[in-house]
Amino acid sequence: MLKKVLIANRGEIALRIVRACNELGIKTLAVYSEADEQSLHVQLADEAICIGPAAGNLSYLKADRIIAAAEIADVDAIHPGYGFLAENADFAEQCAQCNIKFIGPGKEAIVNFGDKAKARDMAIHAKVPVIPGSDGTVDNEKDALEVAKKIGYPVIIKAVAGGGGKGMRTAHNAVAFVKEYNNARNEAEKAFGNGAVYLERFLEAPRHIEIQLLGDQYGNVIHLGERDCSVQRRHQKVIEEAPSPYISDDTRKKMGRDAVKLAKSVNYEGAGTVEFLVDGKGDYFFIEMNTRIQVEHGVTEEVTGVDLVKEQLLIASGQKLSYQQKDIKITKHCIECRVCAEDPSRNFAPCPGEITLYYSPGGHGVRIDSHCYSGYTIPPYYDSMIAKVMTYGSTRELALDRMDRALGEYLIRGIKTNIPFSRAIIRDPQFREGKYTTKFIEEFLERVPKDIYT
């Protein structure tokens, strides 16, 4: 078993890892920026070391400082959480060179799946369905236009690196394509230091479905069902649920088998997520694999009873998976709403500042993952998500009713949040019927009066 783990992250995921380590008897080291000195994970970890100024590129993205802290504190593993260095292959390699276990897959898997064009090629090799697109990257306008014409408009231009919707543009004709192609390349270069892009046919209004995986060092891989992440704004997930109210049992089984097949083809270790788009006919297509724990992992934990973070720690300790595929049963329905410090009345602009009053909901069937408390100041330097509300029950209707109640009980004063916006979606008849796609929020904002959610 691991003895001490450095948590190379912040916020709610850092606190989540501290708690999992505590339950397993593993000591924890929190690293933090100057802006996060009062964060809960810093206060609850066994040890804490400041690694730099507030800005992420001067602290949480400084691999050398994190490695130095690990060596000073004599840890034997680093958990990267999500974001920051979680999918940085060089950081994983540095950990290995320093004889520190990186809690996640090896460098090769991170490199291959981090490059979306390579990931697509691996999916094709594993005979997992992919969306028609370019063979690798397209590096100039002329070639890109020819490929786009061959694929057929509309097409989506995607950066091979990064995520979060950056370096991603859609074109419905050749005139728009040139502008969007260059926009995508420029944005990707600025965001990731890599302007390479590839092309795919654009599915007009698909569902975004992801399959949760776990793999160990001995070639064992299982899936834990799917999550429906279709409710998005600007390619950022807002609400997730499991199981999906859209896909059939047959499709669910096939997607799970394909995800496992892809992971086994690269001897995948740790937690990972294979993401698919599902069209109106129910056909699904691989889009990418995330080689880390996901923000929405708690949804899967609640419907399966499997503690994914603990499994990560056990796998990193050299143990075999605690479960076989036959052990995984979906016993409940769970919905998650992300709570963000943002102002819906100002186009969801970030809203950092001091929380003067914080009261989180509770009761049966409610889970809150958050690092916030009364008096805590949300810094302006990081992602605006400050909490995740999960509700679960024996049926989707019960989970929805509990979410409505929980969001109504949630009190956060001193800043603006998107809680009223999420509650308006939960109450929306179309959403409650499960009739939504990745265009849902775009259409919701057009048809619903603004005063309902501001």
N, C-alpha and C positions, 0 to 999 in steps of 0.2 A: 504493500500500500504506500502511496505517496505520503511524505511526512510534512512537507511545507510547499504551498503553492503561491506564486506571485500572480496577482490579478491585474492584467495589463489593460484595464478599462475603467470606466466610471459609471455613475448613475445607477439605474435600477438593475442592470445586468451584473455590475460589480457586486452589488448587495446580494443578488440572487446566488452568485457563486460563493460568496462568504458563507451564506447560510447552508449551502450544500456541503461545503467543506467542514463546517462545524458539526453537522450531523454524522459525518464520516470520521470525525476525530482528526482531521487534517488541519494543521496550522496555516494561517493566511498572512500574506504580506500585501497591503494595499499600496499602490503607487498613485500619486495624485499631483495635479497641477496646483498652483497657488490659488486658483479660483475655487478649488474643490476641498479646501482644508476642512470645511464644516460638513462635508457630505457624510451620509450615514455609513457608507462602506468603509470610510476612513476611520470612523469612530468605533465600528464593530470588529474590524480586523484585529488580529493579534499584534501586528506591527504595521507601521506606515512610513513611507519615505516620499518626500517631495521630489519630483523629477523635473520641475521647470515652471516657467511662466504659464499664464492662463491659456494662451493659444494652443490648439491641439498640435500644430506643427512644431511647437517648441517644447512639447511635453509628451503627450500620449503617442505621438508619431515618431518620437526619438528612440529608435531601437537601441542605440548604444547606451543611453541612460537607463533604459529598462533592464538591459543585460547587466549593467554595472550594479544596479540595485539588487538584482537577483543574486549576483556573486557576493555582494556585501552581506546579504541576509542569509546566504547559504540555502537557497530554495532548490528543490529538485524538479520543479515543473512550473510552467507558465501557462495560465489560461487567458487567451486573448479576448474572450467574449465575442461580440460582433462589432463590425466597424473598425476604425483605426487600423491596427496591424493584424487583424484576425485572418485576412486572406493575403498576407504579404509573404511570399515564398522565401525571400531573402531573410526575413526575420525568423522564419521557421528553421532555415538552414543555420543561422547564427546560433540559435538555441541548441541545435544538434551539435555544433562544433564546440560549444561550451559545456557539453554533457548535461544540458537541461532539457527535460522533456517538454516539447511543445504539444499542448493538448489540442490535437487536431490531426489532420492527415499530414503526410510528408510533403517535401518541397515539390516533387514531381506532380502530384495530384493537384496541388494549389496552382502551379504554373499552367497545367493543361486545362483545368476547368476555369481558371481566371481569364484565359484567352478564349473569348466566346466562339471565335472561329474554330479553334482547336477542339473545343468542347463539342461543337456541332459535328466535326469530323469523327470524334470518338463515338458520338451517338449513332452516326451512320454506320460505323464499323460494328457497333453492338446491335445493329438492326432495330434501333429505337426510332420511331417516326419523327421526322423533322419537317419544318416548314420549307417549301421550295425557296432556294436562295442562291447566293454566290458561292463558288468554290473557293473558300478562303477570303482574304481581304481584297478590296478594290482600291488601288492606290492613286488613280487619277480620274479626272472627270470623264474623259472619253470612254475608258473601259467601263466605268461605273454606269454611264448612260446605256451602253450596249447591254450590260447585264440586267439593268432595270427593265429595259424593253423586252428582254427574253423572259424574265420572271413574270412581267405583267403588272401594271399599276392597279391599286396603290402599292407602294413598297415602303418598308421601314429601313432606315439607315441606323446601324447600331455600332457603337464603339466596342472594340474587342476587350477593352479593359474597363474596370470600374463597375458602377451600378447606380442605383437611385435615380434612374431616368436621365442622367447626364450623358451627353454625346448620342442622343437618340432623337431622330427626326423622321417625320412621315411626309411623303410626297405623292400626290395624286396624278401628276402628269410630268412630262419631261421638263417643262419650263420651271416648275416649282422644284424639281429634283436638284438642279444645279445649285440653287441657293441653299437648300436644306443639306445637301451633301457637304458643302463647305462649312456650313454652320456646325454640323455634327463633328466634323474633323477638328475645327478650331476649339470647340467646347471640350472635346475629349483631350486634346493636347494640353489645354489649361488645367483641366481637372485631374488628369492622370499621368501627364507627361508622355502620352502615347496617343497620337492622332489617327491610328489605324482604325478602319471601319469595314463592316461587311453588310450585305444586303439580304433582306428576306421579304417575301410577300407579306403585305400587311393584312391581318385578319381584322375585319371592320369592328366587330363587337363580340369578342370572345370572352370566355371565362378564364380566369387565371387560377390554376389548380397546382398545388405543390405537394410532393410526397416526402414525408419525413423518413430518413434512413439512420441506421446505426450499424457500424461495422467494427470488428475487432482486429487484432493483429494475426488472427489465425484463419482468415479468409471467410469468416461468418458475417453475413449481412442480412438484416431484416428491414422491412418497412413497417411503419406505424400508422398507415392510412394517410388520408389527404387532408389538406386545409384549403378552403376556398378563400382566395385573397383578391377577389375581383373588384371589391369596392376600393377604388384608388382615386387619388387626386394628384395630378402631375406625375404619374407613375409611382407615387408613394402610397403604400398600403395604409388604409384608414381603419377598416373593419375586417376581421378574419373569422371564419367559423369552420367547425368540423363536426360531423361530416358535411360534405357539400350537399345542398338541397337540389343540385342540378344533375350530377352525373349518376349513371346507373350502377348497380352492383357489378355488372359485367365489366364496365369501363373501369371501375375502381380496382378490380382485381388485375386487369391487364396493365394499368398504369403502375400499380405496385410492382408487378413482376418485371416490367421494363426498367423501372428505377433501380431495382435490386440488380438486374442484369448489367446495367451500366456501371454501377458501383463495383461489382465483382470483377468487371473487366480490367479495373485498375487497382485491385486489392485495397479498396478504400477502407480507411480506419477513422473512427470517430463519428461524430454527428454530421450529417449533411442533408441537403434538401435538393431534390430534383424538381425543377419547375416546368410546367406544361401550359400551353394554351389549348383550350377546347372550343371548337367552333359550334355553330348552330346545329350541325348534324350529329354532334357528339364525338367527332373525330378529334384526337388529341395529338399535339406536336411538342417535342422537346424544345425548350428555349435556353435553359442554362442550369448549372448546378452551383449551389452555394456551399463552400467547404467549411462551414462553421455552424454554430448554433444560431437559430433565427430569433428575431425579436418575438415572433408569435409562437415560440416553442411551447409556451404554457397551455395553449389550446389543445395540443396533442397530449400533453401530460394529463389534462383533466379528463379527456375521453378514453384514454387507455390505462391510466393509473401508473404509467412508467415515468420515473424521474429522469429526464434526459440529461440534466447536468450531472447528477450522480453517476449515470452510466458513462458519461464522458470521462469522469475522474477515475472510475474503475477500469475502463478500457486503457487509459493512459498508465495505470498501475500495472498493466500486463495481464489483467484478468480477461477471461472469455466473456462474451455477452451473457447477461443474466437471463435473457429470454430467447426462445426460439420463435419462429414465425407462427407456429400453432398457438403460442401463448398470448398473442396480441388480439384482443377483442375490443371492439368499439362499443362501450357500454352506455355512453351518455352523449348529449349534444352540448357543445360549448361555443360561445361567441365572445370575441374580444373587441373592445374599442380602445384605440390608442388615445390617450389624453395628452394634448400638446399645448404648450404655452404660446398661444397664438390668438389673434383677434379676428374672428370671422367677419366683423363689420368693416375691417380694413383689408379685405382680400387675404385673410389669414396671415397677416404679417406677424412675425415673431414678437412675443411679449415677455421678455425677461423681467426680473425684478423680485422684490421681496414678497413672499407669501405671508400675509398677516394672519390668516386663519386657514387651517387645514384640517378637514374632517373627512375621513374616507368611509365609504359604505361598508356594511358587513351583512351578517345573516347567512342562512343556509344557501349554498350554491353560488357564493360570491367570492372571488379571489382578486386581490389588488397587489400588483407588483409595482412598487414605487420607492424612491429614495427621499421623498419630500416630507416636510413637517412644518408646523407653524414656526415662523421666524427664519425659515430657510430662504436664501436668495438664489434664484435661478440665474446662472451666469449667461451672458449673451454670446458665448464663444462656441457653443456646441449645438447639436440637434435639439429641436424644440420639444421632443417627446419627454414628458415627465412622469408618466404612469401608464399602466395597462390595466383596464378593468376586464375581468373575465367572469362570465356567469355561465352556469351549467345546470342541466337537469335531464330528466328522462326523455324529454321531447324538445324539439326546436321551439315550439310555442312557449314552453315553460322557461327555457333559457332566454328568450326574447323578453318575456314579461319581467324576469328578474333583472335583466339589463336595464329596462325602462325604470324599474324601481331604484336600482343601484345608482344610475346616473342622476336621478332625481334627488338622491340623498347626498351625493358628492358635493362638499363645500370647499371651494378654493377661493380665497379672497386676496386682494392686493394685485392680482394680475388677471388678464383675460385668458380663457381657455376655450377649446373647441367642444366642451361638454354639451352645450345646447345644440350644436350642430349634429353631434353623434346621436343625441336623443331624438332629434327630428327624423333622422334616417331610420332609427330603430322603430319609430312609430309609423313610418311611411307604409301604406298598404302594399305598394309594389315590392318593397324590400321584404315585408313580412311574408309575402307569397313566394319569396325566393326567386323572383323574376328580375335579376340584375346581371349586368355584364361589366366589363372594364369601363364602359361609358356611363355607368349609372350616375356618378356624382356630377358629371358634366350636364347630364339631362336633368338631374334633380335640382341643380342650381338655376336652371332655366325655368322650371315649372313651379317651384316653391317660393312663396314670398319671403324676402330676406328677413322680415321681422319675426319669422318663426324660429330662426336659429341664431339671432344676434341679441 
